[in-house]
Amino acid sequence: MKILGIDTSTPIGSVAVIDGDNLVAEHTLNIVQAHSSRLMPAIDGILKWSDITADTLDGCAVGIGPGSFTGIRIGVATIKSLCYALDKPIVGVSTLEAIAYNLRWTNGIICPLLDARRSEVYGAIFQGGSEWQRLSEDLCLSIEALLDRLDPHTSSNRTINFVGDGLATYGDVVRERLNERVHFADPIFNVPRGATIAHLGKQRLQNGDIDDYWNLVPNYVRVGLY
């Protein structure tokens, strides 16, 4: 199953193609340049490097946020247009889940964290290891409120694994609150990779869980933003 996956919800734009469980090609770039000017060239380049034509794709997956409002809109609109034109199935994937999935084999709790500005963070809670599962919805709240939600998971002395660019702003607050029970992932894992988006999308497509072109919208998390 050939899947195109993209994420433009953070400054790091990432585009990838997978074939089954194999990564065929991936383009990830963290530069000060609008996603609107680089996304389509990146998609075109990835397909050419992969020697795959768009009409042979089995589906597309896109990061729907939360994250940058403008970036999410660009990514979702681009993939919706592409899938509609090619009559291909489309799947939206949580950017927070994609980041957390980078640490999926890590035992303990995984908490992806993105800076939402306005003194808030985007976050979610997952169980890592062999029992990988989501434990909360995607959230937008203060760092203190997020740590309050993590309190029940710290009672069992499980390690809380944080990952995401929000650590640059709120890492000191997290360490002061959780002390030795906290672990920060290497920054290389902070990236919402196109390959991970594609892989999570493939899982849903295989289960027949497909989104509708018209109803798939960005997940801004903040109430009232559509």
N, C-alpha and C positions, 0 to 999 in steps of 0.2 A: 504494500500500500504506500503510494507516494504522496506525501503531505508537505505542503508549503506552510511554514509557520513564521509569523512576524510579531514583533513587539516594538511599539513606539511610545510607550507610556512613560518612559523616563528619558533623560538625555542620551542614553545608550540605545541606539537603534540596532535591532538585530533581525536578520532574515536568514532562514535555513530551509533546506529540503532534506527530508528523511525518506528512506525506502525501507519499509518494515522497521526493524530495530536498528538499522544502520544509518548513521549520519553521512549524507552524501556531500553536502557543502554548507558552509555557514559564513555569513558576513556580519561582523559586529563592530560597531564604530562609535567611539565616544569623543565627539568633537563638537565645537560650537557651530552648528549648522542646522538649519531647519529640516525637520523630517520631510516636509513637503517637497523639498528639492532633491532629496537623496533616496527616498523610498523606492520609487518606481525604477530608477537606474539600478538600485541594489537588487530588486526582484529580478529584473531582466538579466543582470549579471550572474546571479546565483543559478538561474535556470540554464543559461548558456554554459556555465562552468560544469553543471551537472549533466549536460547533454540531455536535458529533459525539456520537452515543450509543455506549455501551460495546459494544452488540451489533454495531455496524458496524466495530469494530476488526478488523484482520487479524492482530493478535498483540500481545504485550507483552514488554518487555525490562526486566530488573532488574539493578542492580549487586549482585553477590554478594560483594563484598569483594576484598581484605582491608580492614579498617577497624574501626569500632566494633562489638563483638560484638552489643550490643543493637540498634543501628541496622540492621545487616544482617539480623538475625532478623525485625525488623518489616517491612522492605521485601520480603524473600523470602516471608514468610508471607502478606502482603497480596496480592501479585501472584499467588501460587499459588492462593489462594482465589478471586480474581477470574477467573483464566483457567479454573479448574476449573468455576466456576459458569456461565461463558459458553461453555465448550467452545472456548477460543481457544488457539493455540499459545503457548508460553512459551520464552524464551531468557534464560540467565544470562550476564552480561557482567562481566569483570574490572574492578573500579574503577580499578586501576592502568593498565590499557589505555585506559580512557576518559579518564583524565587525560593520559596520553601522547599520545593521539589529538588533543588540543587543539593540539599542536605538530607534527602529522603532516607538514607541508610543510617543516619545518626540516631542513636538511641536517645530517648528523652523527648522533651518538648521543643518544637521549632517555632520561632516567632519571627516572621519577616517584618521588616520595619522600613517604611518610607517616610521621608519628611513631607508633610502635607502643608507646611507653612501655617500661618495664623496660630502658632503655638500648639499645633496638632500633628498627629502622625496617622498614617495609614498602617494598619496592622491586622494580623490574624493569628490564630493559634492552631498548630498541627501536632499530631503525635507522629514521631519518626520511628524508624526501625522496621521490623517485620510487620508491625501492626499500623502501618501508615494510614492516617485518617485525618480529616478536618475536624477540629474541635470547636470552631467558632466561625461566624460569618466574617466577611471583610468589614473592617471597622474604620471609622474616622473619629478620633477622640484625643484627649490630652495624653501625654506619656504617662502621667500619674494614673489616669483612669485605666489605661491598658495594663499597667503593672498591677493594679488592683484586680483585674480579671485574671491575671496569672497567679495570684496568691494561692488559690486552691491547688494549683499544680506544684507549688513549691513545698507543700506540707509533706510530701512523700520523699523529699530530698532529691527529686529528679533534677538533672541538669537542664537549664533553659538555654537553648541555643538560639542566639540572635543572628540575623543576617539581613543585609539591606543597607542602602545609603543613609538611612535615618540614624545610623549609629554615629555618623560623623557629628551630628548635632546633639544627640541625646544619649550617647554612650556613657558619659560620666554619670548621668542621672540613673541609668540602668545599673551600673556597677555599684553605686552607693546604696541602692535599694536592695539588690539581690546578692551582693558580695560574692562569696566563693561558688555559689550555685549557678553563676552565669558564665556562658562561653560565647565569645564573638567569633563568627566564621571569618576566614581569610577574605579580604575584600574581593578577590577574584570570583567568589560565589555570590556577590551582591547583584550580579547581572541577570536580568530576565531574558534568557537566551531564546533565540528563535527556535533552536533545536528542542528545547524543553517545551515551548508552546506547541510545537508540531507533535511531539510525543504525547503530551496530555490530550491534544486534539484527536490524535489517532485512537487513543483508548476510548474516547466517547464515540467516535465514528464507528468503531468496531461493535459498539453496543447499540448502535442505531440511534444514539442520542445526538440529533442534529438540530441546529438552530435555524430559525426562519429568517430569510433575508430582511424582511420588513420589520420584524420585531427585535432583531439583535441591535442593542444600543450600548453605548459606553456605560461602564459601571463607575460613576464618579463617587459613589458612596455618600457624599454630602447631599443632604435632602434638598430637593428642588432644582438640582442641576441636571438638565437633559439636553 
